């Protein structure tokens, strides 16, 4: 490969390495003497294997990113996994590494590509890929509590280690077994949400839901995946998409009598409706979701609905007593069922109620509690949300320095997370602080850029945000004058998101 640097750029070599044998033998697998080619050496190694080792080599090729011994047993077969894997390790065709006190195995990619060719030639590929899919399904088996983040840290880490295998299994399932694709995508929903794979999750969900649109007999599975898609969309600030998906989940869930899915979807419908400013729909959905959850003893769903109702009281009516009552009941349920991730959201809710009563120290402590738990389980979105919400509270109480530093720290992090709605709001908040610091030109440009971004992603403000926004715009117009305001606003509208972030950080 190094010799090809004379005729290829590194990027071209990287692309061509998808077929390593062709690149490294000059285009022909038989043109060079047998032992002078990579292909010939691997052929020789393969022919030296016994039948069990050859089968193991072929079948293990379906793993992406490595595998455990238990995984090998599931795909190769319990009777042959030990002998086959031992032989491949001894002959240096499989690499053994220690991760977390356990052995993990992998191929060099060149060996894996060769093994995949042998698997295709053997006629076993479909059956082996099906076994691989079943292994990943078993690893991520769904339980009623896990979808919204009750996974233990050990399980989250185990799925994380198999993330490449999860992707490979989903890829196979979406092309060959759509019912299992639906089941697998829903089963790993909690993992995707907790570990911030929200953008990837939405892509998989959308693809699978589109491909299953006309298939009969899948109402339960589709309802569940729509409910996941709705939740993921809501957490990404894509509230219109979340609302539409919630409504589809409710319709399909009712049709198939899947009460738990309907209750969850009602909670998400309420949440998205709050952010879209449709308060009547939000209250009606929350009431329906709570009624279903209580009637059927759905504790995880009830905790979710109650925490949503608390947000409604906070955002829509600012009834602190009701908000606290909902939060305390939800927190009690979450503690009993081990609904840990939800507890971090509830801590944020309690922090807001403390802030509204003027107890900033209690609010800071609650935001810190939420951030620490999010960091422990590896959830960046809730970590950043906790920090951002604290900045909002401090800014609303007249502080500038700490909120500005927080917003600037979080802006590139939100961008890396793919949360464009959060990027937009942070740009606006920085602009509000710049108005206070008498930097109206930069503030106007940032608000212009934010407005374009909001329109591009179809993100709407909450009622509280809209009130603050209009007040700040009015102040800014007075500071700059009408013509200057319009000119600088127009300058901001021409900025890309990256340019707006750079301006905000300057």
PyMOL commands that set and color helices and strands:
alter all, ss='L'
color gray80, all
select helices_A, chain A and resi 2-6+10-24+34-36+38-47+51-60+69-76+78-90+109-122+125-139+153-161+163-176+178-187+189-194+198-211+219-235+239-255+259-275+279-295+299-317+320-337+340-356+360-377+380-396+401-417+420-436+440-457+463-480+482-493+497-505
alter helices_A, ss='H'
color red, helices_A
select strands_A, chain A and resi 95-99+102-106
alter strands_A, ss='S'
color yellow, strands_A
deselect
rebuild
show_as cartoon
